[in-house]
Amino acid sequence: QVRLVESGGGLVQAGGSLRLSCACSGLTFSIYIMNWFRQAPGKEREFVASISWNGGRTNYADSVKGRFTISRDNAKNTVYLQMNSLKMEDTAVYYCKASNTWGQGTQVTVSS
């Protein structure tokens, strides 16, 4: 059974940083493109970032380019999202995704 578990969310002031983690089990982690998405209240879920199987290629939504960094550790079956210079509009539930499987999400709240 594939399981994705996000952690690291919380409350942070604007301009601050958070690092999200997504621990994966039940899959051959190292062959999957890993993705982060987010969903703000009243909005549709949107793409944030993705990373290739070996970390050699990354993609970001325009709204987070230059502020967020996705990375992975295949030895730990974990993908990360380092979020810097956070803005209030980054407030959302953040989800990781592998193939068609989603984690349960972790809440990120950015205050003024």
ABEGO torsion letter per residue (X at the ends): XBBBBBBGBEBBBBGBBBBBBBBBBGBBAAABBBBBBBBBBGBBBBBABBBBAAGABBBBBAAABGABBBBBBAAAGBBBBBBBGBBAAABBBBBBBBEABBBAEBBBBBBX
